[in-house]
Amino acid sequence: MARIAKHILRYRQYKNAYLLCSSAYAANDYAKVGSFKGRAYKWGYFPPLKKYDVDSLMNSKRRDGTVKLLWVGRLIDWKHPELSIMLAERLMKANIAFELDLIGVGDMSGELKKMVDALNLNDCVHFLGSMGPDDVRAHMERANIFLHTSDHNEGWGAVLNEAMNSGCAVLANIEIGAAPFLIEEQINGLVYRNEQEFYELAEMLSGNPGLCEKYGREAYKTITEKWNANIAADRLIKLIDCLQKGENTPFADGICSKA
């Protein structure tokens, strides 16, 4: 911890050092110790970009009366996969036709499967185990709703980029580092701030396929037009050029704007 603190504090003395924030919370965290004030810019992780015919993509997500929910990640405590299982119980009681797929493995696997058994959810909740990135993306392409339930330990969360690129309606914890940068609330997705809000928003989305498609289309647009590696590289070059000239960022929002 002392080594980390020394690393952070050293930048207070360098006025020509700048911070690229791969978390919506990084700028504030550094500012608390007096580092990078006014010199922090939005950045992130940029998984491979996939281009789709968006109408065909949305058609592949349509199914007769059943909503497809997807959760992806390690089955560990701070990613909170249990929330998706408890949501499934609520959806079943609300008579909403759904399927929930969980992709990943981890210490909570046995506990979660016992929950599914106890709640009689085996017909609609499926544990798919570990799989490669291409297979994960294939499941995202078929999903209507992507649940991202990690807490503040999720520094970024690149699966959010991938799910948005795949046209999912995303529901993410506001504490996830990527969420405030990528999600415009009620435009290209939703964020939640507590468990009750998570259940309410997820249930609302699950019963509204038109809204899911609207958010999915906007999410896809966000990644393809605003938040990918090509745009990041172009903007970073322009930002560096401006900073070398003593000017500030030319970008009002998005990548390389002020964090």
Helices and strands as residue ranges (DSSP letters): H 2-9, G 10-13, E 19-21, H 26-31, E 40-42, H 54-61, E 67-72, G 77-79, H 82-93, E 98-103, H 109-118, E 125-129, H 133-142, E 145-148, H 158-165, E 169-173, H 179-182, E 190-192, H 195-206, H 209-225, H 229-244
